[in-house]
Amino acid sequence: MPTAKKKPNVSPSPERRRELLDTAAEVFAAQGYNATTVRKIADAAGMLAGSLYYHFDSKESMLDEILATFLDELWTGYDTVLAAGLGPRETIEALVTESFREIDRHRAAVAIYQKEARTLATQPRFGYLADSQTKFEEAWLGTLERGVADGVFRAGLDIRLTYRFIRDTVWVAVSWYRPGGQHSPEEIARQYLSMVLDGVAVRT
């Protein structure tokens, strides 16, 4: 299988491009990047593999656009939250809510990121994944540290352990969440935050 083709002379419509990327994301998420071929993506899209090269020059380009689009939107939301001047608890609440919204909007991309980011980040083309992870960690740790300093969160809180717990328990939801289900992302975020910040046991 060729790894690249001559770029097409005619650009596909944005809608068609989005449809093909959505299909590719589902295949990558289900089968893994290495096991996915252009032919498998084309089959899922109901087209010939050669025809797919009229839209993208490689599967790597498709994956790059899928992940970059997801992270661009994630950081648009996160940066808005971080610039809003909210208190530490309100910032955590807003970041968690925005995270569940991104799982709703980009479920397949999140699943790919969860499985592939560590390996992909070692490749020059995907170096932005490591940069995003560093920025992500700084945002969450900084907010938790500010909460402890302000007396909003417990003084004895293990900041890094708390960060890892919140990070992993939020994003693992991609394994069971399905868009259009019984609960909206905002409702899931509200229930999650209630459990994490207020507990589940009745206080006596």
SVG drawing of the C-alpha trace seen along z (x, -y; Angstrom):
<svg xmlns="http://www.w3.org/2000/svg" viewBox="-33 -37 43 41">
<polyline fill="none" stroke="black" stroke-width="0.4" points="0.0,0.0 1.4,-3.4 1.9,-5.8 1.3,-8.9 -0.3,-10.1 -0.2,-13.2 -2.4,-15.8 -5.8,-16.2 -6.4,-19.1 -10.0,-19.5 -10.7,-20.2 -13.6,-18.2 -16.5,-20.1 -16.0,-20.8 -19.1,-18.6 -17.7,-15.7 -14.3,-16.1 -15.9,-16.1 -17.9,-13.0 -14.8,-11.1 -12.9,-12.2 -15.7,-11.1 -15.7,-7.7 -11.9,-7.5 -12.1,-8.4 -14.5,-5.6 -12.3,-3.1 -9.1,-4.3 -10.9,-4.2 -12.2,-0.7 -9.2,1.0 -6.2,-1.2 -4.0,-3.3 -1.4,-0.7 -4.1,1.9 -6.1,-0.6 -5.4,-0.9 -6.7,-3.4 -8.6,-0.5 -10.4,0.2 -11.4,-3.5 -12.5,-3.6 -14.6,-0.4 -16.3,-2.0 -17.0,-5.1 -18.4,-3.1 -15.8,-4.1 -12.7,-2.8 -9.3,-3.2 -8.0,-5.1 -10.8,-7.6 -10.0,-8.4 -6.6,-9.8 -8.5,-12.5 -9.4,-13.8 -6.3,-13.0 -2.8,-12.0 -2.4,-9.4 -4.0,-7.9 -1.5,-9.9 -2.9,-13.1 -6.4,-12.0 -5.4,-11.1 -3.5,-14.4 -6.5,-16.4 -8.8,-14.4 -6.6,-14.9 -5.7,-18.6 -9.4,-19.5 -10.3,-17.9 -7.5,-19.6 -8.1,-23.0 -11.7,-22.8 -10.8,-21.5 -8.4,-24.4 -10.8,-27.0 -13.2,-25.8 -10.5,-25.4 -8.8,-28.8 -12.2,-30.5 -12.7,-28.9 -9.2,-29.7 -9.5,-33.4 -12.9,-33.8 -11.5,-34.7 -13.5,-32.0 -12.7,-30.7 -10.8,-27.4 -13.8,-25.2 -15.8,-26.9 -12.9,-26.5 -12.6,-22.8 -16.4,-22.5 -16.2,-24.3 -13.2,-22.3 -14.9,-19.0 -18.1,-20.1 -16.1,-21.2 -14.3,-17.8 -17.6,-15.9 -18.8,-18.2 -15.7,-17.3 -16.3,-13.6 -19.8,-14.2 -18.6,-16.1 -15.5,-14.1 -16.0,-10.7 -14.0,-8.8 -11.1,-11.3 -11.0,-11.1 -10.8,-7.3 -8.0,-7.6 -6.1,-10.1 -6.5,-7.8 -5.0,-4.8 -2.5,-6.4 -1.2,-9.7 1.8,-8.5 3.2,-6.6 2.3,-9.3 3.8,-12.1 7.3,-10.7 6.8,-11.4 7.7,-14.9 4.4,-15.4 2.5,-14.8 4.8,-16.6 1.9,-19.0 0.3,-16.1 3.1,-16.3 2.8,-20.1 -0.9,-19.9 -0.4,-17.3 2.0,-19.6 -0.3,-22.6 -3.2,-20.4 -1.3,-19.3 -0.3,-22.8 -3.9,-24.1 -5.3,-21.4 -2.5,-21.3 -2.4,-25.1 -6.1,-25.3 -5.9,-22.6 -2.9,-24.4 -4.8,-27.7 -7.7,-26.0 -5.5,-24.6 -3.8,-28.0 -7.2,-29.8 -8.6,-27.3 -11.2,-26.0 -9.7,-22.5 -8.2,-20.5 -4.8,-21.5 -3.5,-17.9 -4.7,-17.2 -2.2,-15.3 -2.4,-17.7 -0.8,-15.4 -2.7,-12.3 -6.0,-14.3 -5.1,-15.6 -4.5,-12.1 -7.7,-10.8 -9.8,-13.5 -8.1,-13.3 -8.4,-9.5 -12.0,-9.2 -13.3,-11.9 -11.7,-10.8 -12.3,-7.1 -16.0,-7.9 -15.3,-7.7 -15.4,-3.9 -19.1,-3.9 -20.5,-7.3 -22.6,-7.5 -23.8,-10.8 -27.6,-11.1 -28.0,-8.9 -30.2,-9.3 -27.9,-11.9 -26.5,-15.0 -22.8,-15.8 -23.8,-18.6 -25.9,-16.2 -23.1,-13.7 -20.6,-16.4 -23.0,-17.6 -23.3,-14.1 -19.6,-13.4 -18.7,-16.7 -21.2,-16.0 -19.5,-12.7 -16.0,-14.0 -16.4,-17.3 -19.2,-16.4 -19.0,-12.6 -21.6,-9.9 -22.1,-9.1 -24.8,-10.8 -23.1,-13.1 -24.1,-12.5"/>
</svg>
